[in-house]
Amino acid sequence: MADGVINVPIDQLKETLAGLADIRARIEDKTGLQRVGGESDVGDAKLISAVNSFDGAWAKGHDRVQENVDSFKKATDGAVENFQKADDGTAGKL
């Protein structure tokens, strides 16, 4: 901040939002055993149980990351909107 001026990198925030959308899409594309094969492809019951357990934990991790991405996106959207409103309001008074 110089001389009372706040510089808000709106374009960079918008690039961040696009990147977040890409992250979310990539996470949704990830797959578990059910999309690449089945239990008969694994064979051993203990291994099947381990794979299913891993898939469940992996899915929960993806869900948590998606929640965080969505929360950050919402906050960033709000920041962009508020700064644009403030900028438009200031410009309208000049």
Secondary structure, DSSP 8 states (H G I E B T S, - for coil): -BTTB----HHHHHHHHHHHHHHHHHHHH---HHHH--HHHH--HHHHHHHHHHHHHHHHHHHHHHHHHHHHHHHHHHHHHHHHHHHHHHHHH-
